[in-house]
């Protein structure tokens, strides 16, 4: 059993990386973390002096490929599984 935190609303809830279609800023694309059936995304960026955004590409195509690869390596998710998690997050009620 895991610990509950702000970033982990339920210890066993499925999660994945999501790449928004719009760039984070002029430097490229930054992924977000989404949780199944939770209506929000958490960009992997910070304004702290010790942390910065995780740029995964300078084009949407490059960033999307990195996102798909990281979902498989980090969470063991096929692209179709990650898409189902993303869709559940985008359609969840607030």
N, C-alpha and C positions, 0 to 999 in steps of 0.2 A: 504494500500500500504506500503510495507517495504522499508527499505533503501538499496541501493546498496553498497556492500563492495567488497573487493578483494575475500573474501571467498564466497560471494553470488553474482555471476555475474548477475543474474536476480532474483528479489524478489520472484517470484512464481515458479521458476524452481524446479522440483522434485530432491531430493537428498536422498542418503542412505549411510549406512556404507558398506564397502567392506573389506573382509579379504583376503589379499594376501596369496598365497600358501606357500611362504617362510617366515620363522620367521624373526622378526625384528632384533633380536640379540640372544645371548645365554640365555636370560631370557624369551623368548617366543614371542607370536604373538601380533602385534599392528594393530588395524584397520585403514583404510583410509576412508576419506569422498569423495564420487564421486557425480558429478552433471550430470543430464540427458543431453546428447549430448555435454558435455564438455570433451575434450580428455586429462584429467589428473586426478590424484588422490592426495589427500592431507593426508599424514600420520599424525595420531594424536600423534605426538611426538615432543619434543622440546629439544634443548640443553641448554636452559636457566637454571640457577641455581634454579629457583623457579618452574619449570615445568619439567615433565618427560614424558616418553611414557605411554600410557594407555594400559597396558598389559591385554589382555582379555583371556589368557589361556597359558598353557605350552605345549599344543598339538594343532595341527591344528583342530582336531575334537571339542575340548572344545571351542576354539576360534570361530569357525564357528557357533556353537550353540549359543554362547553369541551374535554374530553379528546378527543372525537371530532374536533373542529375542529383541535386542535393536532396530532393524529396525521396528519391530512391535510396541514396546512400545513408541519409540521416534517419529517415522514418520507415524505410522499407516499403514505400508506396509506389505502385505503378501510376502512370499518368492518369489513368481513368479513376483510380481511387482518390488521388489528390483533387481531381476535378469535382468529384462528388462532395468532398469536404468543403471545397471553395463554394460550390453552389449552395450547400446547406448554410454556410455562413452568410452569403449574399441574400438569401431568401428568408433568413431567420427574423422573427419579429423582435423589436426592441422592447 
